[in-house]
């Protein structure tokens, strides 16, 4: 065992990081700003909580490695499993994607409350069987780091309205007695109590709003270099109850001259979520009532595709549209040499955040946790209480998000304003051309399509796209239009 750990953030990324630490640390304290609801429910501290959440193939595999049987538990809680491309009607700029049965890739779709509650329950149950003592401190927020520029030695936390509370598994796993917050305390802003949590390792899982760069400055350490690619995309999500559900989800992708998208996916309890997206100047409507629904139908009707438009006319809205507009891709290069002090790592969105419209965040959170878990289980790797662990862990976490970063940035860069993006190099322009041609070919070609899905579903590195069979078919074969007209049926079944 390697001392005590503090995880800043008790959402999905924080809970998965805590799972990775089980059996390797003496104690793990998770600091969460909110109070967890007794039952799955939307909560204020999750800014994208009302939107669709998915686990791609790579994310599912990572979740199963970390918490075996987890995907089955999500399905038992009401999540849907869609086989790709059979169960997803996808229309790209090159027409409709061919549909056929293939077990290679799938997508789990659900709401964020179900995902969070199911994973949290499983992690705390695993803690009950672990040698690691786990404590979850709710209604408290991290306000700074302890230590100096070369080593972090803990976290300073402040109780929020209502004071801190503890939550978790049975007492054997989650301590509910004693003061794990430490003996040193003081009054902070507004009279709220501040306490210090000493730790061997601090894991920042606080999401895209992470304040670690500012905390570094307070320690006398430079903030990490950042890269930001912002396409100015905004999106809304609204829940519906259809009279007769479709036999497949629907994804309408942006096209040249028409930078809008639409997605229609099932979640729990017979509810489907409609997500509409658009770049600057073409953001989707956010109105409510009859006028709001009319605006939604007009927005969807502009695609010139009646299948989803006509279906929505018979669906009953069961929520207003919820918008989200902070969709920039942002990477903090903690993995650079000297990027983190000893005793600190940043995971998931705290280190690298992607445009949420691509549905990669939850999968990368699971992949990050697995990367941390594998390093901890490695016999040859450094221990959390030894020099070199933070840098090694940060590099492993960064590698787990490389593919998602490349695909998200590749999709968003053409729409990014000049002021928001680093000018692409000649190599990047060539890669963009090749990726666009490959995406068009993937719609109609099984070989190229399989490689394309391996990348976009996070099960292979981008080098998969350069395999000779894939590259030859992408570059040498003539461009052909995908399927046009009504949405395709699954190949091999009668019309």
Buried (B, 14 or more C-beta within 10 A) or exposed (E): BBBBBBBBBBBBBBBBBBBBBBBBBEBBBBBBBBBBEEEBEBBEBBEBBBBBBBBBBBBBBBBBBBBEEBBEBBBEBBBBBBBBBBBBBBBBBBBBBBBBEBEBBBBBBBBBBBBBBBBBBBBBBBBBEBEBBBBBBBBBBBBBBBBEEEBBBBBBBBBBEEEBBBBBBEEEBBBEEEEBBBEEBEEBEEEBBBBBBBBBBBBBBBBBEBBBBEBBEEBEBEBBEEBBBBBBBBBBBBBBEBEEBBEBBBBBBBBEEBBBBBBBBBBBEEBBBBBBBBBBEBBBBBBBEEEBBEBBBEBBBBBEBEBBBEBBEEBEBEBBBBBBEBBBBBBBBBBBEEBBBBBBBBBBBBBBBBBBBBBBBBBBBBBBBBBBBBBBEEEEBBBBBEEEBBBBBBBBBBBBBBBBBBBBBBBBBBBBEEEBBEEBEEEBEEBBEBBBBBBBBBBBBEBBBBBBBBBBBBBBBBEBBEBEEBBEBBEEEEEEEBBEEEBBEBEEEEE
